[in-house]
Amino acid sequence: MDELQRRTFLYFWELPEKADANWQVPDRWPTLNFSSIAATGFGLTAYFIGIERGYITREQGADRVLKTLEVLINLPQGDAMSGVSGHKGFFYHFLNHDDARRYKNVELSTIDTGLLMAGVLSVMSYFDGNTETERRIRELSDALFRRVEWDWALNDKGYLSMGWHPDKGFLKSEWHGYNEAMVLIIMAMGSPTHPIPDGSWEKWCKPYFWNTYYGQEYVNFAPLFGHQYSHMYVDFQGIYDPYMQAKGIDYFENARRATYANRAYCMKNPSGFEGYGKNCWGLTACDGPGDFEKEWKTGHKTKFVGYGARGASGDYLFDDGTIAPTAAGGSMPFAPEICMPALEHMWEKYYDGLVDQYGFRDAFNPSLGWYDVDYLGIDQGPILIQMENHRTRLVWEVMKKNPYIREGLKKAGFKGGWLDKNS
């Protein structure tokens, strides 16, 4: 764990400077196209994990965080087609490396802005010292969060849109039902300046799909990242919204069951892919070997893809034999007894093709002998952050101090555990 965390940390520490990315975190490496605002959010959190692990000093971490925030707060916002980085406090999904402006025609992304803001709130609460640098970090973090106009992105049905284009308006796709955007809704409800209505969480829960899959009864969502991203920042153990209270479990237990179901599917391996087993599993969104069809052992053609949302659940299945280490790494707090052996197995058996200077490359396909050439920032983050939550609960404990997270949870109807105890 020490070596995996250290190498994964270096992705966030070395690449913003190496890629000349205005202190933003590259979306991927060594392929270098643009930075990812979600990966930058994960990077902000990674910096104080690095401090606590002794990889860098507090002064080094604070300096990097401040540089990142100063770039973000000063980037131009507006409704122009180009030459800006965001609008209404939101940011475009990807930014150019050279000037940190909108990359081509990508969307203004609500979830990616949300993940960035989760990272912003994490450094706001971690850097509580009296130095000028740490005071400035808190000031800029608060300003960045307060200027996001969450209510602007709310559609007529009461759902947050997934994104916006200056020439086309809001996307028809919207956030509801169980997925990675839990923390987005919580932050939007907890905003002191532009909150969405208190009933938004009830609307969010209505389309939940509760189902038994591979022996596990839980709210289904197929790719494991949907059970990980929000849990990176919110400790859902022992706190309950009305939906989960009625089911008799919390969201942490829900994610644990989803992890076991994902593994059980891979152990069953209905398509007969190579490598799958009790210690080699993990379907989630990740890179893949490319877009083509190939006849497989079972006699039917398998559709392989490049980047795609792999996963298995009662209402969705996509499996092309591609495994992502972030699936097990990001689920470490939920089920370390099955996740750690999987990481060890992948590290040891596939080391030459799968592991390098920044830890695990994004994905591999044992059936095809394919290994990704790239690391992905949004998949590196869950490995580093969730391993730390498993080991020390660091990020969870930091976020419990944040007033906007606490307010959002309470408005959403969460009660119990640490949320009541520390009121």
Secondary structure, DSSP 8 states (H G I E B T S, - for coil): -HHHHHHHHHHHHHHHHHTT-TT--BSEESS-S-EEHHHHHHHHHHHHHHHHHTSS-HHHHHHHHHHHHHHHHHS-BSS-SSS-SEETTEEBSEE-TTT--B-TT--EEHHHHHHHHHHHHHHHHH---SSHHHHHHHHHHHHHHHT--GGGGB-TTS-EESEEETTTEE-S-EE-SSSTTHHHHHHHHH-SSS---TTHHHHHHTT--EEEETTEEEE--SSGGGGTTGGGT---TT-B-HHHHHHT--HHHHHHHHHHHHHHHHHH-TT--TT-BTTB----EE--S-SEEEE-TTSSEEEE-SSEE-EEETTEEE-SS-B-HHHHHTTTTT-HHHHHHHHHHHHHHSHHHHEETTEE-S-EETTTTEE-S-EEHHHHHHHHHHHHHHHH-HHHHHHTT-HHHHHHHHHTT-BSHHHHHT-
